[in-house]
């Protein structure tokens, strides 16, 4: 027995996977504000630490440069239109900068010469997670992509960023110095 065109159209719509909204929500706005706040703190610390810039190893400057790119792009990516060509291009830059930051951080052992610290666990997580973020985007798995990006912003940017401030670390030293 054949179904009517209306029944066929209803069945086709029902068979489509549910789409999540790609518009920024309140949580995206909170994460964007937090990333912006961290960016301001980092910039203030850098400005206040100018007198000591010459003593900073090149590997630390490379680490700071890549993380600044990610911090600048994070609010932009969380608040702008998604899914278009610019989103994909900026997303690649964001992902490469995060991956680069994590990779470079494996060689930053200023506080604990020759040894890793607990913060390096976030670096390893980032090195694993960034390709999964890219893969979920390429597969148009919007839900997984959004969750992974949010996790990366919280863990690799905000938590790791927070831990650059206390415990005698460089940016914290500059900030209070």
N, C-alpha and C positions, 0 to 999 in steps of 0.2 A: 504494500500500500504506500503511495507517495504522500508526502506531507505538503501542506500548503506553503506558498512563498513566505508567509508571515512566520509560520512555525520554523521554516528553514533559517530565516534571518535571526530569530530568537535563539535557535540552537547554535548558530555561528557566533553570536555575541557572547553567549554563555560559555562557549568553549575557549574564548580568548583569555589569556592570563590577566589577572587583575593588575592594573597599572597603579603605581603609587604616584602621588603628586611630586613633580620635580621642583615646585615652587619652594622657596625658603620658608621654614616654619619657625616657631619661637625658639626651639632648640638650636637651629642653625644660627639664628641671630645672637643667641647667648654665646655660642662657640666663636662666632665672628668677633663679638665684643671682647671676649677673653683673649683671643689671638691678637687683636688690635692693642689691648692693654699690655700684653707681654711684649709686643713690638716696641711700644713706647718705652717700657722699662729698659729693654735692651739698648735702644738708641740713647737714652739718658745715661746708662752705664758706660756705653762707648764714648760718649761726649765727655763724661767726667773722668775717664781713664786715659785721655789723650797723652798725658805726660809719660805714661808707661807703655805706649804702643810699640816703641822700639824694642822692648824686651819680650814681646809676644812672639812665640815660634810661628813660622809660616803655616804649619799644619793647623794651628788654632785659628789663624785668619781664614784659611780655607773652610774650616768648619763653620765659623761665624758667617762667612759670605753665603754659603749654601743655605744655612738656616734662615738668614735674613730674606732670601728669595722666597722660601716657603712661608715665612711669617707674613710677608707683604701679600702674597697671593691667597693665603687662606681666607681672609674675610671677603676678598673679591670673589673667590670661587663659591663660598657659601651663600653669598647674597645676590649674585648675578643670575641671569637666565642660564639654564642648563641644557645640555644636549646639542648645542649648535657648534659650529666649527671653532669659534673662539674658545668655548668651554673645553673642547678637546685639546686645542693647542696649549692653553694655559694649564690644563690638567697634566699634560705631558711634562711641562716645565716644572710644575709643582711636584710631580712624582719623581722626576729625575733629581730635583734639589733635595727632596727628603731622602731618597736612596743614597745620594752623594754624601749628605750630612751623616747618615748612619755609617756608611762605609768609612769615611774620613775619621769619624769618632773612634773607630777601632784602633787608630794610631795615636789618639790623644790620650796620653798617660802622664800628664804633667803632675797631678796630685799624688799618684801612686806609680812612680817610675817603673816601667817594665811589667806592670800588672794591670789587669782589668778591674773595674769597680762594678758595683751593682747596676749603675746607670747603663753600662754596656749591654745589659740584657735587653733594654729597650732598643738599642741599636740592632741587635740580632733580630728582634721581633719586627722592626721596621724593614730590614733587608728581606725578610720573608713576606711581610704583609703588602709592601708596595706593589710587587708583581701581581698579587692577588687582587688588589684594587684595580689595576689596569685590566686584568683579565675579566673581572666582573663587568667593567664598563664596556669592554669590547664585545662581551656576550649579551649586552643590554639587560643585565640582571640589576635593575635599578635599586631594588631593595637591598641586596647584598652590597652593592657598590656604596650606597649611602651609609649603611651601617659600618662598613670598613673604613670609609673616609672619616666618619665621626670618631671611631675608635682611634684612628691614627692621629687626629687632631688632639684628642684628649690625652692619649698616651705619649706619643712621640713629640708633640709640640708643647702642650700645656704642662704635663707632669714633668717631662724632662726639662722644660724651660724653667719651671719653678725650682728644680733642684740645681740650676746653675747659679742661684742667688745665695743660698746659705752655705755653711760649712767651709768658708774660706776660699770659695771658687772665684775665678777671675772677675766675672761680671758682678757678683755680689760685693767683692772687695772694692771694685770701682764705684759701685752704686753708693755705698756707705762712706767711701773714702773721701 
